[in-house]
Amino acid sequence: MTSRIPHDLGTRTFDVVVIGAGINGAGVARDAAMRGLRVLLLDKGDISNGTTQWATRLIHGGLRYLEHYEFALVRESLRDREAILHVAPHLVHPLGFMVPIYDRSKRGPLLVRLGMTLYDVLSYDKSMANHKMFNRNQAREREPGLNPEGLKAAAFYYDAQVEYAERIAVENAVSARDHGATVITYANVERLLVENGDVRGVEFSDVLGEGKRYTVRAPVTVNVTGPWVDEILAELQLPGTGEHSGRFMGGTKGSHLIVDPFPGAPKGEALYVEARKDGRPYFIVPWNGRYLIGTTDLRYDGDLDYVSATEDEIQYLLDETNYVIPSANLTREDVLFTYSGVRPLPYNPEGEAGGVTRSHVVFDHARGESAAGGKVTSASAEMPQVGGLLSIIGGKLTTYLNLSRQTTDAVFKKLGRKAPKSTSRKVPLPGGATSDFASYAAGFKAATAIPEVLAERLLKLYGVRAAEVLRLAGDDPELNTPLSSSVSVETALIGAEVIWAFREEMAETLSDVLLRRTMAGYGPDVALDVADAAAEVAVKHLGWSQERAEREVRQYREWIERYTPKQYRERESARA
């Protein structure tokens, strides 16, 4: 039995098994563990290696949800936005958004002003300023790169950004573990254990241990697998038919592209633009030292485990950006890399993809109805009724705190126990455990002799745990010197971070380290420049064999191909 899986796992007593370690699953595990439940969190891959790592990386109230009259969802999102700013001050920060209004726009200045005012009203407890309206000249003065043709006015408001959404999920999982939860990644749930009409646990295989199977029992199982929800439910059968029925998920694909700073790009704020081609909104966001442009919104029924941006999607985003910022002149060659994912949206085969609700449902399979959240579609309600099982339909990064609280409340109800009050929205995540992060950051910089760029990086990623990461390095220059020749906040990965990821943050592979712990995989070279060096750190300090190091680097390079990095495209062009 591999050491990462407890030798006595099969005999341990759990109250709840949570399947899926994205932001919502990790959040549920943390909330439940903090309230005293015995929790097992499983994922067939790494923490946050599904939808969470492919988000637009915004913590927002959902301004455009207002036009679909989803006022409750907007209020919920704005409330959670404020809470996340406080529990993760190192990872989440306010970001201004400029909304240019053109004569071709679906909504004119008066309607936009009305929407902005309503947004302010619904965020009455926010710590950010209210919106502003600008006339044409003021808008051009603020953002001179904007296309002046047909520009009538602009609105400006604040939401928030989480540059590293993956780390929010990781810190939730770490916190869950620190509160007593058992967390096992690379544990693929093969089937639900159904006895006398009730789900009584799961059987999973060890993806990293030659497929060895384990059986774990618990009175409640929560399916928080996002777009994969229906795959977990595939074996549930309608009585007397031998067939399963109903479909919960009908996600849409969203693609993003990353480019270096370009002429006319917004300075220190994002643009929220209505696309000329189809009228759907997209963002041009300063991110990770560069710009993130996205997202698309297309119905998707392809392979959930391998999603990549099409050339049509890439060109669509380039064309729209070049139109709203004529001096940009972006081409395919300017795209450093792309990434795509599938939103875990409720199944709705009709209407526009952008109109599918972003609300969530905590579905109780015993009752065949929602235990919390929005309404369930008729197709979803066709599922067979079984006890001991909850499935999460939908869910956004922004509202994970509320979803976690509602889900844990539902678990307690199924256990027949009174639920203690949730404190997950008030207790900071591990890296945010300080009443004044700005003061902590200033003290950390003053107390360390490392270059400021490295101090900034460690604070940005690890918050108050930056000092612990640095202590791992000690005086060893191999561990406290950047592995890359390109040294910036975004690229200055040091060896101590590699060790920290494995020892403290449950990383199991090199890909986990580069993509979901150190975030080096989202630098301009997608960590292709440091993959070998990071693997060598594991050889020297973690006991890896040279064969494993080479295998892990190869697997990382193969995985990152879906991001179509510029370095790979240039290599293919040279071969041609």
C-alpha positions as CSV (number, residue, x, y, z in Angstrom):
1,M,0.0,0.0,0.0
2,T,1.4,3.4,-1.0
3,S,2.3,5.7,1.9
4,R,0.0,8.5,0.8
5,I,-3.0,6.1,1.4
6,P,-3.4,5.3,5.1
7,H,-2.8,1.6,5.8
8,D,-6.0,1.4,7.9
9,L,-8.2,3.3,5.4
10,G,-10.6,0.5,5.0
11,T,-11.3,0.3,8.7
12,R,-11.6,4.1,9.3
13,T,-15.0,5.5,10.1
14,F,-16.1,8.5,8.0
15,D,-19.2,10.6,8.1
16,V,-18.9,11.7,4.5
17,V,-17.0,11.0,1.4
18,V,-16.5,14.0,-0.8
19,I,-15.7,13.1,-4.5
20,G,-13.9,15.9,-6.3
21,A,-11.2,18.2,-5.1
22,G,-11.9,21.3,-7.2
23,I,-12.7,24.5,-5.4
24,N,-16.2,23.3,-4.4
25,G,-15.2,19.9,-3.2
26,A,-12.2,21.2,-1.3
27,G,-14.4,23.9,0.2
28,V,-17.0,21.3,1.2
29,A,-14.3,19.2,2.8
30,R,-13.0,22.1,4.7
31,D,-16.3,23.4,6.0
32,A,-17.4,19.9,7.0
33,A,-14.1,19.1,8.8
34,M,-14.2,22.5,10.6
35,R,-17.6,21.5,11.9
36,G,-16.4,18.2,13.3
37,L,-17.3,15.7,10.6
38,R,-15.0,12.9,9.7
39,V,-14.3,13.6,6.1
40,L,-12.6,11.7,3.2
41,L,-11.8,13.9,0.2
42,L,-11.0,12.0,-3.1
43,D,-10.1,13.1,-6.6
44,K,-9.1,11.1,-9.6
45,G,-6.4,13.6,-10.3
46,D,-4.8,16.4,-8.3
47,I,-6.5,19.2,-6.3
48,S,-8.0,21.8,-8.6
49,N,-6.9,20.1,-11.8
50,G,-10.3,20.3,-13.5
51,T,-12.6,23.3,-14.0
52,T,-10.9,25.4,-11.2
53,Q,-7.6,25.7,-13.1
54,W,-9.4,26.8,-16.2
55,A,-11.4,29.7,-14.8
56,T,-11.2,33.4,-15.9
57,R,-9.7,33.9,-12.5
58,L,-12.2,36.5,-11.3
59,I,-14.1,36.7,-8.0
60,H,-17.1,38.6,-9.2
61,G,-20.8,39.2,-8.5
62,G,-21.9,38.4,-12.1
63,L,-22.9,41.7,-13.4
64,R,-24.4,40.2,-16.5
65,Y,-26.6,37.8,-14.4
66,L,-28.8,40.8,-13.7
67,E,-30.2,40.7,-17.2
68,H,-31.4,37.2,-16.5
69,Y,-33.0,38.5,-13.3
70,E,-30.8,36.2,-11.1
71,F,-30.8,38.8,-8.4
72,A,-30.4,36.2,-5.6
73,L,-27.3,34.7,-7.3
74,V,-25.8,38.2,-7.8
75,R,-26.3,39.0,-4.1
76,E,-24.9,35.7,-3.0
77,S,-21.9,36.2,-5.3
78,L,-21.2,39.7,-4.0
79,R,-21.5,38.5,-0.4
80,D,-19.0,35.7,-1.0
81,R,-16.7,38.0,-2.9
82,E,-16.3,40.1,0.2
83,A,-15.7,37.1,2.4
84,I,-13.1,35.7,0.1
85,L,-11.2,39.0,0.1
86,H,-10.8,38.6,3.8
87,V,-10.1,34.8,4.1
88,A,-7.5,34.9,1.3
89,P,-6.0,38.5,1.2
90,H,-2.7,37.1,-0.3
91,L,-4.5,35.5,-3.3
92,V,-7.5,37.8,-4.0
93,H,-7.5,41.6,-4.5
94,P,-9.9,44.2,-5.9
95,L,-9.7,44.9,-9.6
96,G,-11.3,47.8,-11.6
97,F,-13.3,47.0,-14.7
98,M,-14.0,49.5,-17.6
99,V,-17.1,48.8,-19.7
100,P,-16.9,50.7,-23.0
101,I,-20.4,51.4,-24.4
102,Y,-20.7,51.7,-28.2
103,D,-23.5,52.7,-30.4
104,R,-23.7,49.0,-31.5
105,S,-23.9,47.8,-27.9
106,K,-27.0,45.9,-26.7
107,R,-27.3,48.2,-23.7
108,G,-27.0,51.9,-23.8
109,P,-25.5,54.3,-21.2
110,L,-28.8,54.7,-19.3
111,L,-29.4,50.9,-19.0
112,V,-25.8,50.3,-18.0
113,R,-26.1,53.0,-15.4
114,L,-29.2,51.3,-14.0
115,G,-27.5,47.9,-13.9
116,M,-24.4,49.4,-12.2
117,T,-26.6,51.1,-9.6
118,L,-28.4,47.9,-8.9
119,Y,-25.0,46.1,-8.6
120,D,-24.0,48.7,-6.0
121,V,-27.2,48.2,-4.1
122,L,-26.8,44.4,-4.0
123,S,-23.2,44.8,-2.7
124,Y,-24.2,47.2,0.1
125,D,-21.7,45.6,2.5
126,K,-18.7,45.8,0.1
127,S,-15.3,47.3,0.9
128,M,-14.9,48.7,-2.6
129,A,-16.0,52.0,-4.1
130,N,-19.3,52.4,-6.1
131,H,-19.4,52.6,-9.9
132,K,-18.6,55.6,-12.0
133,M,-19.9,56.7,-15.4
134,F,-17.7,58.4,-18.0
135,N,-18.6,60.3,-21.1
136,R,-16.8,59.6,-24.4
137,N,-14.0,62.0,-23.8
138,Q,-13.4,60.8,-20.2
139,A,-13.4,57.2,-21.3
140,R,-10.8,57.9,-24.0
141,E,-8.7,59.9,-21.6
142,R,-8.7,56.9,-19.1
143,E,-8.1,54.3,-21.7
144,P,-6.6,55.9,-24.8
145,G,-6.3,52.6,-26.6
146,L,-10.0,52.1,-27.0
147,N,-11.5,52.2,-30.5
148,P,-13.1,55.7,-30.7
149,E,-15.5,54.7,-33.5
150,G,-19.0,54.7,-32.1
151,L,-17.8,55.1,-28.5
152,K,-20.6,56.8,-26.5
153,A,-19.6,56.4,-22.9
154,A,-18.1,53.9,-20.4
155,A,-18.8,52.5,-16.9
156,F,-16.3,51.7,-14.3
157,Y,-16.8,49.4,-11.3
158,Y,-14.9,47.1,-9.0
159,D,-14.9,43.3,-8.7
160,A,-12.0,41.1,-7.6
161,Q,-9.3,38.9,-9.1
162,V,-7.7,35.6,-8.0
163,E,-4.7,35.2,-10.2
164,Y,-4.1,31.7,-8.9
165,A,-7.5,30.1,-8.5
166,E,-5.7,26.7,-8.1
167,R,-4.1,27.9,-4.8
168,I,-7.5,28.8,-3.3
169,A,-8.5,25.2,-3.8
170,V,-5.1,23.9,-2.5
171,E,-5.3,26.0,0.6
172,N,-8.9,24.8,1.3
173,A,-7.7,21.2,1.0
174,V,-4.7,21.9,3.3
175,S,-7.1,23.5,5.8
176,A,-9.4,20.5,5.6
177,R,-6.5,18.2,6.2
178,D,-5.3,20.3,9.2
179,H,-8.8,20.1,10.6
180,G,-8.8,16.3,10.5
181,A,-9.9,15.4,6.9
182,T,-8.2,12.6,5.0
183,V,-7.3,13.8,1.5
184,I,-6.3,11.4,-1.2
185,T,-5.5,12.5,-4.7
186,Y,-5.2,10.3,-7.8
187,A,-7.9,8.1,-6.3
188,N,-10.4,7.3,-9.1
189,V,-13.9,6.5,-7.8
190,E,-14.9,3.4,-9.9
191,R,-18.3,2.9,-8.3
192,L,-20.8,3.9,-5.6
193,L,-21.6,1.2,-3.1
194,V,-25.4,0.9,-3.2
195,E,-27.0,-1.3,-0.6
196,N,-30.8,-1.6,-0.1
197,G,-31.4,1.6,-2.1
198,D,-28.8,3.7,-0.2
199,V,-25.2,4.8,-1.2
200,R,-23.0,3.5,1.6
201,G,-19.6,4.5,0.3
202,V,-17.3,4.2,-2.7
203,E,-14.8,1.9,-4.3
204,F,-11.8,3.7,-5.8
205,S,-8.6,2.7,-7.6
206,D,-5.1,4.1,-6.9
207,V,-4.1,5.8,-10.1
208,L,-0.5,6.0,-9.0
209,G,-0.4,2.5,-7.5
210,E,-1.0,0.2,-10.4
211,G,-4.8,0.5,-10.0
212,K,-5.0,-1.2,-6.6
213,R,-8.6,-0.9,-5.4
214,Y,-9.9,0.3,-2.0
215,T,-13.4,0.3,-0.5
216,V,-14.4,3.0,1.9
217,R,-17.8,3.3,3.7
218,A,-19.7,6.3,4.9
219,P,-23.4,7.1,5.5
220,V,-23.2,10.1,3.1
221,T,-21.4,10.6,-0.2
222,V,-21.2,14.0,-1.9
223,N,-20.6,14.1,-5.7
224,V,-18.8,17.4,-6.4
225,T,-17.1,16.4,-9.6
226,G,-18.2,19.4,-11.7
227,P,-18.6,18.4,-15.4
228,W,-17.9,14.8,-14.4
229,V,-21.0,14.5,-12.1
230,D,-22.9,12.3,-14.6
231,E,-20.0,9.9,-14.9
232,I,-20.0,9.2,-11.2
233,L,-23.8,8.6,-11.4
234,A,-23.6,6.4,-14.5
235,E,-24.3,3.1,-12.6
236,L,-27.4,4.3,-10.8
237,Q,-30.3,2.5,-12.4
238,L,-34.1,3.1,-12.6
239,P,-36.0,0.4,-10.7
240,G,-37.1,-2.4,-13.0
241,T,-35.4,-1.0,-16.1
242,G,-31.8,-1.9,-15.7
243,E,-31.0,1.5,-17.3
244,H,-29.9,4.9,-15.8
245,S,-31.8,8.0,-16.9
246,G,-31.6,11.7,-16.6
247,R,-28.7,14.1,-17.1
248,F,-27.5,16.7,-14.7
249,M,-24.7,18.4,-16.5
250,G,-24.5,20.3,-19.8
251,G,-21.5,22.4,-19.5
252,T,-20.1,25.0,-21.9
253,K,-16.6,25.3,-23.0
254,G,-14.6,28.5,-22.2
255,S,-11.2,29.2,-23.8
256,H,-8.6,31.8,-22.9
257,L,-5.4,33.1,-24.4
258,I,-2.4,34.7,-22.8
259,V,-0.3,37.5,-24.4
260,D,2.5,39.8,-23.4
261,P,1.6,43.5,-22.8
262,F,0.6,45.1,-26.0
263,P,0.1,48.6,-27.4
264,G,-3.2,50.2,-26.1
265,A,-3.7,47.5,-23.4
266,P,-5.5,48.7,-20.3
267,K,-3.3,49.9,-17.5
268,G,-4.0,48.4,-14.1
269,E,-7.6,47.6,-14.8
270,A,-9.6,45.2,-17.0
271,L,-11.8,45.8,-19.9
272,Y,-15.3,44.1,-20.0
273,V,-16.3,44.2,-23.6
274,E,-19.3,43.2,-25.7
275,A,-18.0,41.3,-28.7
276,R,-18.8,42.8,-32.0
277,K,-19.4,39.4,-33.7
278,D,-22.0,37.9,-31.4
279,G,-22.6,40.3,-28.6
280,R,-21.4,38.1,-25.8
281,P,-19.2,39.6,-23.1
282,Y,-15.5,38.8,-22.7
283,F,-12.6,40.2,-20.7
284,I,-9.2,41.7,-21.3
285,V,-7.5,41.3,-17.9
286,P,-4.1,42.2,-16.6
287,W,-2.9,38.8,-15.2
288,N,0.3,37.3,-13.9
289,G,2.4,40.0,-15.5
290,R,0.7,39.6,-18.8
291,Y,-2.9,39.7,-20.3
292,L,-5.6,37.1,-20.2
293,I,-8.2,37.4,-22.9
294,G,-11.4,35.4,-22.7
295,T,-13.6,33.7,-22.5
296,T,-15.7,31.9,-25.1
297,D,-18.9,30.1,-24.3
298,L,-19.7,27.1,-26.5
299,R,-21.8,24.0,-25.8
300,Y,-19.5,21.1,-25.4
301,D,-19.9,17.3,-25.5
302,G,-16.3,16.3,-26.1
303,D,-13.7,14.7,-24.0
304,L,-13.8,16.3,-20.5
305,D,-10.3,15.1,-19.7
306,Y,-8.7,16.8,-22.7
307,V,-10.1,20.2,-23.5
308,S,-8.1,22.7,-25.7
309,A,-8.8,25.9,-27.5
310,T,-9.6,25.6,-31.2
311,E,-8.0,27.9,-33.7
312,D,-11.4,29.5,-34.4
313,E,-11.8,30.4,-30.8
314,I,-8.3,31.9,-30.6
315,Q,-8.9,33.9,-33.8
316,Y,-12.3,35.1,-32.4
317,L,-10.6,36.5,-29.3
318,L,-7.8,38.0,-31.3
319,D,-10.1,39.7,-33.7
320,E,-12.4,41.1,-31.0
321,T,-9.4,42.4,-29.1
322,N,-7.9,44.0,-32.2
323,Y,-11.2,45.7,-32.9
324,V,-11.8,47.3,-29.5
325,I,-8.0,48.2,-29.2
326,P,-6.9,48.9,-32.8
327,S,-3.3,49.5,-31.9
328,A,-3.0,46.0,-30.4
329,N,-2.5,44.3,-33.8
330,L,-2.3,40.9,-32.1
331,T,-1.6,37.9,-34.2
332,R,-1.5,34.1,-33.5
333,E,2.3,34.5,-33.0
334,D,1.6,36.8,-30.1
335,V,-0.2,34.1,-28.1
336,L,2.1,32.7,-25.5
337,F,-0.3,29.9,-24.6
338,T,-4.0,29.1,-24.3
339,Y,-6.2,27.1,-21.9
340,S,-9.7,25.8,-21.9
341,G,-12.2,24.1,-19.6
342,V,-15.8,23.1,-19.3
343,R,-18.1,25.0,-16.9
344,P,-20.1,22.7,-14.6
345,L,-23.5,24.0,-15.7
346,P,-27.0,22.4,-15.4
347,Y,-28.1,20.6,-18.5
348,N,-30.2,22.9,-20.7
349,P,-30.2,21.9,-24.4
350,E,-32.2,24.9,-25.5
351,G,-31.3,28.6,-25.8
352,E,-28.0,30.4,-25.9
353,A,-25.1,28.9,-24.0
354,G,-24.6,32.2,-22.2
355,G,-28.1,32.1,-20.9
356,V,-27.7,28.9,-18.9
357,T,-28.0,29.7,-15.2
358,R,-24.8,30.0,-13.2
359,S,-26.6,29.1,-10.0
360,H,-26.0,25.9,-8.2
361,V,-28.1,23.1,-6.7
362,V,-27.4,20.7,-3.9
363,F,-29.4,17.7,-5.2
364,D,-30.6,15.2,-2.7
365,H,-31.0,11.8,-4.5
366,A,-33.2,10.4,-1.8
367,R,-35.8,13.1,-2.3
368,G,-35.3,13.7,-6.0
369,E,-35.1,17.4,-5.4
370,S,-32.9,20.2,-4.3
371,A,-31.7,20.3,-0.7
372,A,-30.4,23.8,-1.3
373,G,-29.8,26.3,-4.1
374,G,-31.8,26.8,-7.3
375,K,-34.3,24.7,-9.2
376,V,-33.6,21.3,-10.8
377,T,-34.4,20.8,-14.5
378,S,-37.0,18.1,-15.3
379,A,-34.3,16.0,-17.0
380,S,-32.3,16.0,-13.8
381,A,-35.2,14.9,-11.8
382,E,-35.5,11.7,-13.8
383,M,-32.6,10.1,-11.8
384,P,-33.5,7.1,-9.6
385,Q,-34.0,7.9,-5.9
386,V,-31.3,6.6,-3.6
387,G,-30.4,7.5,-0.1
388,G,-27.0,8.8,1.3
389,L,-26.1,10.7,-1.9
390,L,-25.9,14.4,-2.7
391,S,-24.7,15.8,-6.1
392,I,-23.7,19.4,-6.7
393,I,-25.1,20.7,-10.0
394,G,-23.4,23.9,-11.1
395,G,-21.2,26.0,-8.8
396,K,-18.9,29.0,-9.3
397,L,-15.5,29.9,-8.0
398,T,-17.0,33.0,-6.4
399,T,-19.8,31.2,-4.5
400,Y,-17.8,28.2,-3.2
401,L,-18.2,29.4,0.5
402,N,-22.0,29.5,0.3
403,L,-22.1,26.2,-1.6
404,S,-19.9,24.6,1.0
405,R,-22.0,25.8,3.9
406,Q,-25.3,24.6,2.2
407,T,-23.8,21.2,1.3
408,T,-22.4,20.6,4.8
409,D,-25.8,21.6,6.3
410,A,-27.4,19.0,4.0
411,V,-24.9,16.4,5.1
412,F,-25.8,17.0,8.8
413,K,-29.5,16.7,7.9
414,K,-28.9,13.4,6.3
415,L,-26.9,12.2,9.3
416,G,-29.8,13.3,11.5
417,R,-27.6,15.6,13.5
418,K,-27.8,19.3,14.4
419,A,-25.4,21.3,12.3
420,P,-23.0,23.6,14.2
421,K,-22.7,27.0,12.7
422,S,-20.3,27.3,9.8
423,T,-17.2,29.4,10.3
424,S,-15.4,28.8,7.0
425,R,-16.2,32.3,5.7
426,K,-14.7,33.9,8.7
427,V,-11.6,31.8,9.4
428,P,-8.8,32.8,7.1
429,L,-7.2,30.2,4.8
430,P,-3.7,29.1,5.9
431,G,-1.9,31.8,3.9
432,G,-4.2,34.5,5.0
433,A,-4.0,33.9,8.8
434,T,-3.3,37.5,9.8
435,S,-5.5,40.5,10.7
436,D,-3.3,42.8,8.5
437,F,-1.7,41.2,5.5
438,A,-0.1,44.4,4.3
439,S,1.7,44.9,7.6
440,Y,2.8,41.2,7.6
441,A,4.1,41.6,4.1
442,A,6.1,44.7,5.0
443,G,7.6,43.0,8.0
444,F,8.5,39.9,6.0
445,K,10.4,42.0,3.4
446,A,12.2,43.9,6.1
447,A,13.3,40.8,7.9
448,T,14.6,38.8,5.0
449,A,17.7,39.3,2.9
450,I,16.3,37.8,-0.3
451,P,15.7,40.0,-3.4
452,E,12.4,41.9,-3.3
453,V,11.2,40.2,-6.4
454,L,11.5,36.8,-4.6
455,A,9.9,38.1,-1.4
456,E,7.0,39.4,-3.5
457,R,6.6,36.0,-5.2
458,L,6.5,34.1,-1.9
459,L,4.0,36.4,-0.4
460,K,1.8,36.4,-3.4
461,L,1.7,32.6,-3.5
462,Y,2.0,31.5,0.2
463,G,0.9,34.5,2.2
464,V,1.9,34.3,5.8
465,R,3.5,30.8,5.1
466,A,6.1,32.5,3.0
467,A,8.6,32.4,5.9
468,E,8.0,28.7,6.4
469,V,8.8,28.1,2.7
470,L,11.9,30.2,3.0
471,R,13.1,28.3,6.1
472,L,13.2,25.1,4.0
473,A,15.8,26.7,1.9
474,G,18.1,27.7,4.8
475,D,21.4,28.9,3.5
476,D,21.4,26.4,0.6
477,P,21.8,28.5,-2.6
478,E,20.4,25.7,-4.7
479,L,17.1,26.1,-2.8
480,N,16.8,29.8,-2.5
481,T,18.0,30.9,-5.9
482,P,15.5,31.0,-8.9
483,L,15.7,28.0,-11.2
484,S,15.0,30.1,-14.2
485,S,17.2,32.7,-15.8
486,S,14.1,34.9,-16.3
487,V,13.6,36.4,-12.8
488,S,10.3,38.1,-12.1
489,V,7.5,37.7,-9.6
490,E,5.8,35.3,-12.0
491,T,8.9,33.2,-12.9
492,A,11.3,33.2,-9.9
493,L,10.6,29.6,-8.8
494,I,13.0,28.4,-6.2
495,G,13.9,24.9,-5.2
496,A,12.4,25.3,-1.7
497,E,9.0,25.7,-3.3
498,V,9.3,22.3,-4.9
499,I,10.0,20.6,-1.6
500,W,7.3,22.6,0.2
501,A,4.7,21.4,-2.4
502,F,5.5,17.8,-1.8
503,R,5.9,17.9,1.9
504,E,3.2,20.4,3.0
505,E,0.7,20.8,0.1
506,M,0.1,17.2,-1.0
507,A,1.7,17.4,-4.4
508,E,2.3,14.0,-5.9
509,T,3.8,14.7,-9.4
510,L,5.9,17.3,-11.1
511,S,2.8,18.6,-12.9
512,D,1.1,19.2,-9.6
513,V,4.1,21.3,-8.5
514,L,4.4,23.4,-11.7
515,L,0.7,23.9,-12.5
516,R,-1.1,23.9,-9.1
517,R,1.3,24.8,-6.4
518,T,4.1,27.0,-7.6
519,M,2.2,28.3,-10.6
520,A,5.3,28.3,-12.7
521,G,3.4,26.6,-15.4
522,Y,1.5,29.8,-16.1
523,G,4.6,31.9,-16.8
524,P,5.4,32.9,-20.4
525,D,7.4,29.6,-21.0
526,V,4.7,27.4,-19.2
527,A,7.6,26.1,-17.0
528,L,9.3,24.3,-19.9
529,D,12.4,26.3,-18.9
530,V,12.4,25.0,-15.3
531,A,10.8,21.5,-15.5
532,D,14.2,19.7,-15.6
533,A,15.6,21.8,-12.8
534,A,12.6,21.3,-10.6
535,A,12.8,17.5,-11.1
536,E,16.5,17.6,-10.1
537,V,15.5,19.3,-6.9
538,A,13.2,16.3,-6.2
539,V,16.1,13.9,-7.1
540,K,18.5,15.6,-4.6
541,H,16.1,16.3,-1.8
542,L,13.2,14.0,-2.1
543,G,14.8,10.7,-3.1
544,W,13.5,10.6,-6.7
545,S,15.4,8.3,-9.0
546,Q,16.8,9.8,-12.2
547,E,14.4,7.6,-14.2
548,R,11.4,9.0,-12.3
549,A,12.6,12.6,-12.9
550,E,12.9,12.0,-16.6
551,R,9.5,10.4,-16.7
552,E,7.8,13.2,-14.8
553,V,9.4,15.8,-17.0
554,R,8.2,13.9,-20.1
555,Q,4.7,13.6,-18.8
556,Y,4.6,17.3,-18.0
557,R,5.7,18.2,-21.4
558,E,3.1,15.9,-22.9
559,W,0.4,17.3,-20.7
560,I,1.2,21.0,-21.5
561,E,0.7,20.4,-25.3
562,R,-3.0,21.1,-24.9
563,Y,-2.1,24.7,-24.0
564,T,-0.5,25.1,-27.5
565,P,2.5,27.0,-26.0
566,K,4.5,29.2,-28.4
567,Q,7.6,27.2,-27.8
568,Y,6.0,24.1,-29.1
569,R,4.5,25.9,-32.1
570,E,7.9,27.3,-33.0
571,R,9.5,23.9,-32.8
572,E,6.8,22.4,-35.1
573,S,7.4,25.3,-37.6
574,A,11.1,24.6,-37.6
575,R,10.5,20.9,-38.3
576,A,8.2,21.8,-41.2
